[in-house]
Amino acid sequence: MNKNELQGYTIKFSRDTWRDIKIYVAMNQSLKYQYELFNAAVKYIDTNKIKLTPVANPLIGKHRTCYIDEALTTSVSHIAESINCNPSRALYTIILKYIELNQEAPYHREQYFAGLTITN
């Protein structure tokens, strides 16, 4: 995949959510890049016509650029229109819903972080 075929969306994520996305991709053998997770999320939500309610981005977090296949931008725009929000918020909502619906794989957060001590 060439970067010209990808469309970027700037989305604000909490540190925990971004970490979970990175771990989800790292632990899932069928995913090599984060954009593959984002593509899968858009395709799944669009194909299965999953009902969504827009999720507000966190107040505290960092803006990240999330890439999806350019061909999926139309799906994101249609979903954004149907839930009455902008495309970036729609993609954020799609990603969170997809991960929520696929909780059993590829890892259980509690199991992965059991016994881990994080210091700042």
DSSP file (Angstrom, degrees, kcal/mol; ACC not computed):
  #  RESIDUE AA STRUCTURE BP1 BP2  ACC     N-H-->O    O-->H-N    N-H-->O    O-->H-N    TCO  KAPPA ALPHA  PHI   PSI    X-CA   Y-CA   Z-CA
    1    1 A M              0   0    0      0, 0.0     2,-0.3     0, 0.0     5,-0.0   0.000 360.0 360.0 360.0 133.4    0.0    0.0    0.0
    2    2 A N    >   -     0   0    0      1,-0.1     3,-2.5     0, 0.0     4,-0.2  -0.770 360.0-122.6-100.3 142.5    1.3    3.3   -1.0
    3    3 A K  G >  S+     0   0    0     -2,-0.3     3,-1.4     1,-0.3    -1,-0.1   0.742 109.4  67.1 -60.1 -23.8    0.8    6.4    1.2
    4    4 A N  G 3  S+     0   0    0      1,-0.3    -1,-0.3     3,-0.0     0, 0.0   0.713  96.1  56.9 -68.2 -18.4   -1.0    8.2   -1.7
    5    5 A E  G <  S+     0   0    0     -3,-2.5    65,-3.0    64,-0.0     2,-0.3   0.365  96.0  82.8 -92.9   5.2   -3.7    5.6   -1.4
    6    6 A L  E <   -A   69   0A   0     -3,-1.4     2,-0.5    63,-0.2    63,-0.2  -0.855  64.7-149.8-112.3 146.2   -4.4    6.5    2.2
    7    7 A Q  E     -A   68   0A   0     61,-3.1    61,-2.0    -2,-0.3     2,-0.3  -0.956  17.0-140.8-113.7 130.4   -6.5    9.3    3.7
    8    8 A G  E     -A   67   0A   0     -2,-0.5     2,-0.4    59,-0.2    59,-0.2  -0.703  13.7-169.8 -95.3 143.0   -5.5   10.7    7.1
    9    9 A Y  E     -A   66   0A   0     57,-2.2    57,-3.2    -2,-0.3     2,-0.6  -0.999  19.2-136.9-126.9 130.1   -7.9   11.8    9.8
   10   10 A T  E     +A   65   0A   0     -2,-0.4     2,-0.4    55,-0.2    55,-0.2  -0.794  33.0 171.7 -91.1 121.9   -6.7   13.8   12.8
   11   11 A I  E     -A   64   0A   0     53,-3.1    53,-3.3    -2,-0.6     2,-0.5  -0.981  32.0-127.7-134.4 140.0   -8.3   12.4   16.0
   12   12 A K  E     -A   63   0A   0     -2,-0.4     2,-0.3    51,-0.3    51,-0.3  -0.790  32.5-178.0 -90.1 124.8   -7.7   13.0   19.7
   13   13 A F  E     -A   62   0A   0     49,-2.6    49,-2.3    -2,-0.5     2,-0.1  -0.918  27.2-119.0-120.9 146.9   -7.1    9.9   21.7
   14   14 A S     >  -     0   0    0     -2,-0.3     4,-2.3    47,-0.2     5,-0.2  -0.438  34.5-110.9 -72.1 159.6   -6.5    9.3   25.4
   15   15 A R  H  > S+     0   0    0      1,-0.2     4,-2.2     2,-0.2     5,-0.2   0.901 118.0  50.1 -59.6 -41.6   -3.1    7.7   26.3
   16   16 A D  H  > S+     0   0    0      2,-0.2     4,-2.5     1,-0.2    -1,-0.2   0.914 110.7  47.7 -65.4 -43.9   -4.9    4.5   27.4
   17   17 A T  H  > S+     0   0    0      2,-0.2     4,-2.2     1,-0.2    -1,-0.2   0.917 112.8  48.5 -64.5 -42.8   -7.0    4.2   24.2
   18   18 A W  H  X S+     0   0    0     -4,-2.3     4,-2.4     1,-0.2    -1,-0.2   0.907 111.5  50.3 -64.7 -40.8   -4.0    4.8   22.0
   19   19 A R  H  X S+     0   0    0     -4,-2.2     4,-2.6    -5,-0.2     5,-0.2   0.920 109.5  51.5 -61.0 -43.9   -2.0    2.2   23.9
   20   20 A D  H  X S+     0   0    0     -4,-2.5     4,-2.7     1,-0.2    -2,-0.2   0.886 109.4  50.1 -61.6 -39.4   -4.8   -0.3   23.6
   21   21 A I  H  X S+     0   0    0     -4,-2.2     4,-2.3     2,-0.2    -1,-0.2   0.931 111.4  48.3 -64.2 -45.4   -5.0    0.3   19.8
   22   22 A K  H  X S+     0   0    0     -4,-2.4     4,-2.3     1,-0.2    -2,-0.2   0.909 114.9  44.7 -62.8 -42.1   -1.2   -0.3   19.5
   23   23 A I  H  X S+     0   0    0     -4,-2.6     4,-2.7     2,-0.2     5,-0.2   0.904 109.4  56.4 -68.5 -41.2   -1.3   -3.4   21.6
   24   24 A Y  H  X S+     0   0    0     -4,-2.7     4,-1.1    -5,-0.2    -2,-0.2   0.925 112.1  42.6 -55.0 -47.0   -4.4   -4.7   19.7
   25   25 A V  H  < S+     0   0    0     -4,-2.3     3,-0.3     1,-0.2     6,-0.3   0.917 114.4  50.6 -67.1 -43.5   -2.5   -4.4   16.4
   26   26 A A  H  < S+     0   0    0     -4,-2.3    -2,-0.2     1,-0.2    -1,-0.2   0.856 114.4  43.8 -64.2 -35.4    0.7   -5.9   17.8
   27   27 A M  H  < S+     0   0    0     -4,-2.7     2,-0.8    -5,-0.1    -1,-0.2   0.643  96.3  84.2 -86.2 -15.5   -1.1   -8.9   19.3
   28   28 A N    ><  -     0   0    0     -4,-1.1     3,-1.7    -3,-0.3    -1,-0.1  -0.799  63.7-159.7 -94.1 112.0   -3.3   -9.6   16.3
   29   29 A Q  T 3  S+     0   0    0     -2,-0.8    -1,-0.1     1,-0.3    -4,-0.0   0.692  88.7  60.7 -65.6 -19.3   -1.4  -11.7   13.8
   30   30 A S  T 3  S+     0   0    0     -3,-0.0     2,-0.5     2,-0.0    -1,-0.3   0.571  97.4  70.7 -84.9  -7.0   -3.6  -10.7   10.9
   31   31 A L    <   +     0   0    0     -3,-1.7     3,-0.1    -6,-0.3    -3,-0.1  -0.927  44.4 165.9-113.2 131.4   -2.7   -7.0   11.3
   32   32 A K  S    S+     0   0    0     -2,-0.5     2,-0.3     1,-0.3    -1,-0.1   0.713  70.8  31.3-106.8 -33.3    0.6   -5.6   10.4
   33   33 A Y  S >> S-     0   0    0      1,-0.1     3,-1.0    -8,-0.0     4,-0.9  -0.886  76.7-119.6-127.5 155.2   -0.2   -1.9   10.5
   34   34 A Q  H >> S+     0   0    0     -2,-0.3     4,-2.1     1,-0.3     3,-0.7   0.868 111.2  62.9 -61.1 -36.8   -2.6    0.3   12.4
   35   35 A Y  H 3> S+     0   0    0      1,-0.3     4,-2.7     2,-0.2    -1,-0.3   0.800  95.8  60.7 -62.7 -24.7   -4.4    1.4    9.2
   36   36 A E  H <> S+     0   0    0     -3,-1.0     4,-2.3     2,-0.2    -1,-0.3   0.880 105.3  47.6 -67.8 -36.5   -5.4   -2.2    8.7
   37   37 A L  H <X S+     0   0    0     -4,-0.9     4,-2.4    -3,-0.7    -2,-0.2   0.936 112.9  48.2 -64.9 -46.4   -7.3   -2.1   12.0
   38   38 A F  H  X S+     0   0    0     -4,-2.1     4,-2.3     1,-0.2    -2,-0.2   0.899 112.3  49.2 -63.0 -40.6   -8.9    1.1   11.0
   39   39 A N  H  X S+     0   0    0     -4,-2.7     4,-2.7     2,-0.2     5,-0.2   0.935 111.2  49.4 -61.5 -46.7   -9.9   -0.3    7.6
   40   40 A A  H  X S+     0   0    0     -4,-2.3     4,-2.6     1,-0.2    -2,-0.2   0.888 110.2  52.0 -60.5 -39.5  -11.3   -3.4    9.1
   41   41 A A  H  X S+     0   0    0     -4,-2.4     4,-2.6     2,-0.2     5,-0.3   0.937 111.4  45.3 -63.1 -47.9  -13.3   -1.3   11.6
   42   42 A V  H  X S+     0   0    0     -4,-2.3     4,-2.6     1,-0.2     5,-0.3   0.937 115.3  47.3 -62.7 -46.8  -14.9    0.9    8.8
   43   43 A K  H  X S+     0   0    0     -4,-2.7     4,-2.9     2,-0.2     5,-0.3   0.921 114.1  47.3 -60.9 -44.3  -15.7   -2.1    6.6
   44   44 A Y  H  X S+     0   0    0     -4,-2.6     4,-2.4    -5,-0.2     6,-0.2   0.942 114.9  43.9 -64.6 -49.0  -17.2   -4.1    9.5
   45   45 A I  H  <>S+     0   0    0     -4,-2.6     5,-1.6    -5,-0.2     4,-0.5   0.911 118.8  44.5 -64.0 -42.5  -19.4   -1.2   10.8
   46   46 A D  H ><5S+     0   0    0     -4,-2.6     3,-0.7    -5,-0.3    -2,-0.2   0.933 115.7  45.7 -68.6 -46.7  -20.5   -0.3    7.3
   47   47 A T  H 3<5S+     0   0    0     -4,-2.9    -2,-0.2    -5,-0.3    -1,-0.2   0.891 118.7  41.1 -64.7 -41.2  -21.2   -3.8    6.0
   48   48 A N  T 3<5S-     0   0    0     -4,-2.4    -1,-0.2    -5,-0.3    -2,-0.2   0.419 102.0-131.5 -90.6   1.8  -23.1   -4.9    9.2
   49   49 A K  T < 5 -     0   0    0     -3,-0.7     2,-0.2    -4,-0.5    -3,-0.2   0.897  33.3-168.3  49.5  47.4  -24.9   -1.5    9.5
   50   50 A I      < -     0   0    0     -5,-1.6     2,-0.3    -6,-0.2    -1,-0.2  -0.476  22.4-117.7 -68.6 132.1  -24.1   -1.3   13.1
   51   51 A K        -     0   0    0     -2,-0.2     2,-0.3     2,-0.0    -1,-0.1  -0.562  38.2-168.6 -72.4 130.9  -26.0    1.4   14.9
   52   52 A L        -     0   0    0     -2,-0.3    42,-0.1    27,-0.1    38,-0.0  -0.911  22.6-160.6-124.1 149.4  -23.7    4.1   16.3
   53   53 A T        -     0   0    0     -2,-0.3    30,-0.1    40,-0.1    -2,-0.0  -1.000  43.1-103.0-120.3 127.8  -24.0    7.0   18.7
   54   54 A P        -     0   0    0      0, 0.0     2,-0.5     0, 0.0    36,-0.1  -0.210  32.8-145.2 -55.5 136.1  -21.2    9.5   18.3
   55   55 A V        -     0   0    0     34,-0.4     2,-0.2    35,-0.0    38,-0.1  -0.887  14.9-124.6-104.5 130.7  -18.6    9.3   21.0
   56   56 A A        -     0   0    0     -2,-0.5     3,-0.1     1,-0.1    33,-0.0  -0.498  26.6-114.8 -73.2 140.8  -16.9   12.5   22.2
   57   57 A N        -     0   0    0     -2,-0.2   -44,-0.1     1,-0.1    -1,-0.1  -0.403  42.9 -91.5 -69.2 152.5  -13.2   12.6   22.0
   58   58 A P        -     0   0    0      0, 0.0    -1,-0.1     0, 0.0     3,-0.1  -0.281  21.9-133.7 -66.4 151.8  -11.4   12.9   25.4
   59   59 A L  S    S+     0   0    0      1,-0.2     2,-0.6    -3,-0.1    -2,-0.1   0.882  97.3  47.8 -70.3 -38.5  -10.6   16.3   26.9
   60   60 A I  S    S+     0   0    0    -48,-0.1     2,-0.3     2,-0.0   -45,-0.2  -0.914  88.4  82.1-107.9 124.4   -7.1   15.1   27.7
   61   61 A G        -     0   0    0     -2,-0.6     2,-0.4   -47,-0.2   -47,-0.2  -0.979  69.5 -81.6 170.9-172.5   -5.2   13.3   25.1
   62   62 A K  E     -A   13   0A   0    -49,-2.3   -49,-2.6    -2,-0.3     2,-0.4  -0.923  35.3-116.2-120.6 145.1   -3.0   13.7   22.0
   63   63 A H  E     -A   12   0A   0     -2,-0.4     2,-0.3   -51,-0.3   -51,-0.3  -0.672  37.6-176.7 -78.2 131.0   -4.0   14.3   18.4
   64   64 A R  E     -A   11   0A   0    -53,-3.3   -53,-3.1    -2,-0.4     2,-0.6  -0.928  26.1-124.5-126.0 150.6   -3.0   11.4   16.2
   65   65 A T  E     -A   10   0A   0     -2,-0.3     2,-0.5   -55,-0.2   -55,-0.2  -0.877  25.6-165.4 -98.1 121.6   -3.3   10.9   12.5
   66   66 A C  E     -A    9   0A   0    -57,-3.2   -57,-2.2    -2,-0.6     2,-0.4  -0.914   6.9-152.3-107.9 128.9   -5.2    7.7   11.6
   67   67 A Y  E     +A    8   0A   0     -2,-0.5     2,-0.3   -59,-0.2   -59,-0.2  -0.800  16.4 173.9-104.7 142.2   -5.0    6.5    8.0
   68   68 A I  E     -A    7   0A   0    -61,-2.0   -61,-3.1    -2,-0.4   -32,-0.1  -0.927  46.5 -77.8-134.2 163.0   -7.6    4.5    6.1
   69   69 A D  E >   -A    6   0A   0     -2,-0.3     3,-2.0   -34,-0.2     4,-0.4  -0.363  40.1-126.1 -58.3 137.0   -7.8    3.4    2.5
   70   70 A E  G >  S+     0   0    0    -65,-3.0     3,-1.5     1,-0.3     4,-0.4   0.829 108.8  65.0 -55.3 -33.1   -8.9    6.3    0.3
   71   71 A A  G 3  S+     0   0    0    -66,-0.3     3,-0.4     1,-0.3     4,-0.3   0.715  97.8  55.7 -64.3 -20.2  -11.7    4.0   -1.0
   72   72 A L  G <> S+     0   0    0     -3,-2.0     4,-2.1     1,-0.2    -1,-0.3   0.496  80.0  89.2 -91.6  -3.9  -13.3    3.9    2.5
   73   73 A T  H <> S+     0   0    0     -3,-1.5     4,-2.5    -4,-0.4    -1,-0.2   0.848  84.3  56.2 -63.7 -32.3  -13.6    7.7    2.9
   74   74 A T  H  > S+     0   0    0     -4,-0.4     4,-2.4    -3,-0.4    -1,-0.2   0.913 106.4  50.0 -64.3 -41.7  -17.0    7.6    1.3
   75   75 A S  H  > S+     0   0    0     -4,-0.3     4,-2.6     2,-0.2    -2,-0.2   0.922 110.7  49.2 -61.9 -44.1  -18.2    5.1    3.9
   76   76 A V  H  X S+     0   0    0     -4,-2.1     4,-2.8     1,-0.2    -2,-0.2   0.915 111.3  49.9 -62.0 -42.6  -16.8    7.3    6.7
   77   77 A S  H  X S+     0   0    0     -4,-2.5     4,-2.4     2,-0.2    -2,-0.2   0.904 111.4  48.2 -63.4 -41.4  -18.6   10.3    5.3
   78   78 A H  H  X S+     0   0    0     -4,-2.4     4,-2.3     2,-0.2    -2,-0.2   0.910 113.4  47.1 -65.5 -42.1  -21.9    8.4    5.0
   79   79 A I  H  X S+     0   0    0     -4,-2.6     4,-1.8     2,-0.2    -2,-0.2   0.923 111.4  51.7 -65.3 -42.7  -21.6    7.2    8.5
   80   80 A A  H  <>S+     0   0    0     -4,-2.8     5,-2.2     1,-0.2     4,-0.4   0.918 111.4  47.4 -58.2 -44.1  -20.7   10.7    9.8
   81   81 A E  H ><5S+     0   0    0     -4,-2.4     3,-0.7     1,-0.2    -1,-0.2   0.901 110.2  52.3 -64.3 -41.0  -23.8   12.1    8.0
   82   82 A S  H 3<5S+     0   0    0     -4,-2.3    -1,-0.2     1,-0.2    -2,-0.2   0.799 116.8  38.0 -69.5 -27.9  -26.0    9.4    9.4
   83   83 A I  T 3<5S-     0   0    0     -4,-1.8    -1,-0.2     2,-0.1    -2,-0.2   0.305 112.2-119.2-105.9   9.0  -24.9   10.0   13.0
   84   84 A N  T < 5S+     0   0    0     -3,-0.7     2,-0.3    -4,-0.4    -3,-0.2   0.936  72.5 104.9  59.3  56.4  -24.7   13.8   12.6
   85   85 A C  S   <S-     0   0    0     -5,-2.2    -1,-0.2    -6,-0.1    -2,-0.1  -0.927  74.3 -80.6-150.3 175.7  -21.1   14.4   13.3
   86   86 A N     >  -     0   0    0     -2,-0.3     4,-2.2     1,-0.1     3,-0.2  -0.409  45.5-107.1 -79.4 161.4  -17.8   15.2   11.4
   87   87 A P  H  > S+     0   0    0      0, 0.0     4,-2.6     0, 0.0     5,-0.2   0.828 117.1  55.2 -59.5 -35.0  -15.8   12.4    9.7
   88   88 A S  H  > S+     0   0    0      2,-0.2     4,-2.2     1,-0.2     5,-0.1   0.932 110.7  44.4 -65.3 -44.1  -13.0   12.4   12.3
   89   89 A R  H  > S+     0   0    0     -3,-0.2     4,-2.4     2,-0.2   -34,-0.4   0.875 112.3  53.9 -66.5 -35.9  -15.5   11.9   15.2
   90   90 A A  H  X S+     0   0    0     -4,-2.2     4,-2.7     2,-0.2    -2,-0.2   0.932 109.3  47.3 -62.9 -44.8  -17.2    9.2   13.1
   91   91 A L  H  X S+     0   0    0     -4,-2.6     4,-2.6     2,-0.2    -2,-0.2   0.903 111.1  51.7 -64.5 -40.1  -14.0    7.4   12.6
   92   92 A Y  H  X S+     0   0    0     -4,-2.2     4,-2.3     2,-0.2    -1,-0.2   0.931 112.4  46.3 -58.3 -46.5  -13.2    7.6   16.3
   93   93 A T  H  X S+     0   0    0     -4,-2.4     4,-2.5     1,-0.2    -2,-0.2   0.903 111.8  51.3 -62.7 -43.5  -16.6    6.2   17.1
   94   94 A I  H  X S+     0   0    0     -4,-2.7     4,-2.5     2,-0.2    -2,-0.2   0.921 110.4  48.4 -60.9 -46.2  -16.2    3.4   14.5
   95   95 A I  H  X S+     0   0    0     -4,-2.6     4,-2.3     1,-0.2     5,-0.2   0.937 113.6  46.1 -62.0 -48.4  -12.8    2.4   15.9
   96   96 A L  H  X S+     0   0    0     -4,-2.3     4,-2.3     1,-0.2    -1,-0.2   0.906 114.1  48.1 -63.5 -41.6  -14.0    2.3   19.5
   97   97 A K  H  X S+     0   0    0     -4,-2.5     4,-2.5     2,-0.2    -1,-0.2   0.909 110.8  51.3 -65.8 -41.8  -17.2    0.3   18.6
   98   98 A Y  H  X S+     0   0    0     -4,-2.5     4,-1.0    -5,-0.2    -2,-0.2   0.927 112.1  45.7 -61.8 -45.6  -15.2   -2.2   16.5
   99   99 A I  H  < S+     0   0    0     -4,-2.3     3,-0.4     1,-0.2    -1,-0.2   0.898 111.8  52.9 -65.2 -39.5  -12.8   -2.8   19.3
  100  100 A E  H >< S+     0   0    0     -4,-2.3     3,-1.0     1,-0.2    -2,-0.2   0.907 109.8  48.2 -60.5 -42.1  -15.7   -3.1   21.8
  101  101 A L  H 3< S+     0   0    0     -4,-2.5    -1,-0.2     1,-0.3    -2,-0.2   0.674 114.7  46.5 -73.1 -17.1  -17.4   -5.7   19.6
  102  102 A N  T >< S+     0   0    0     -4,-1.0     3,-1.4    -3,-0.4    -1,-0.3  -0.160  70.4 134.1-116.2  37.6  -14.2   -7.7   19.2
  103  103 A Q  T <   +     0   0    0     -3,-1.0     4,-0.2     1,-0.3    -1,-0.1   0.802  63.0  64.3 -58.4 -33.3  -13.2   -7.7   22.9
  104  104 A E  T 3  S+     0   0    0     -3,-0.2    -1,-0.3     2,-0.1    -2,-0.1   0.704  94.2  91.7 -70.4 -17.3  -12.3  -11.4   23.0
  105  105 A A  S <  S-     0   0    0     -3,-1.4   -77,-0.1    -6,-0.2   -81,-0.0  -0.982  86.6  -5.6-140.1 150.0   -9.4  -11.0   20.5
  106  106 A P  S    S-     0   0    0      0, 0.0     2,-0.3     0, 0.0    -1,-0.1  -0.993 121.3 -11.0 -93.4  -1.6   -6.5  -10.6   20.2
  107  107 A Y        -     0   0    0     -4,-0.2     2,-0.6   -79,-0.0     3,-0.1  -0.989  53.2-121.8-152.2 159.9   -5.9   -9.9   23.9
  108  108 A H     >  -     0   0    0     -2,-0.3     4,-2.6     1,-0.2     3,-0.3  -0.936  23.0-146.1-103.3 118.6   -7.5   -9.3   27.2
  109  109 A R  H  > S+     0   0    0     -2,-0.6     4,-2.3     1,-0.2    -1,-0.2   0.877  97.4  51.1 -52.3 -45.2   -6.3   -6.0   28.6
  110  110 A E  H  > S+     0   0    0      1,-0.2     4,-0.5     2,-0.2    -1,-0.2   0.900 112.6  46.3 -62.4 -41.1   -6.5   -7.2   32.2
  111  111 A Q  H >4 S+     0   0    0     -3,-0.3     3,-0.7     1,-0.2    -1,-0.2   0.902 112.3  50.3 -68.2 -41.2   -4.5  -10.3   31.5
  112  112 A Y  H 3< S+     0   0    0     -4,-2.6    -2,-0.2     1,-0.2    -1,-0.2   0.890 117.7  38.2 -64.8 -40.2   -1.9   -8.4   29.5
  113  113 A F  H >< S+     0   0    0     -4,-2.3     3,-2.1    -5,-0.2    -1,-0.2   0.362  82.5 133.4 -95.9   5.3   -1.3   -5.8   32.1
  114  114 A A  T << S+     0   0    0     -3,-0.7     3,-0.1    -4,-0.5    -3,-0.1  -0.364  83.3   2.4 -59.4 126.1   -1.6   -8.2   35.2
  115  115 A G  T 3  S+     0   0    0      1,-0.3     2,-0.4    -2,-0.1    -1,-0.3   0.458  96.6 135.1  79.0   0.4    1.3   -7.5   37.5
  116  116 A L    <   -     0   0    0     -3,-2.1     2,-0.6     2,-0.0    -1,-0.3  -0.704  40.5-157.7 -86.0 129.6    2.7   -4.6   35.4
  117  117 A T        -     0   0    0     -2,-0.4     2,-0.5    -3,-0.1    -3,-0.0  -0.936   5.7-163.0-108.8 123.0    3.7   -1.5   37.4
  118  118 A I        -     0   0    0     -2,-0.6     2,-0.4     2,-0.0    -2,-0.0  -0.908   6.1-172.2-107.5 127.4    3.7    1.7   35.4
  119  119 A T              0   0    0     -2,-0.5    -2,-0.0     1,-0.1     0, 0.0  -0.935 360.0 360.0-118.2 144.6    5.6    4.7   36.8
  120  120 A N              0   0    0     -2,-0.4    -1,-0.1     0, 0.0    -2,-0.0   0.410 360.0 360.0-100.1 360.0    5.6    8.2   35.4
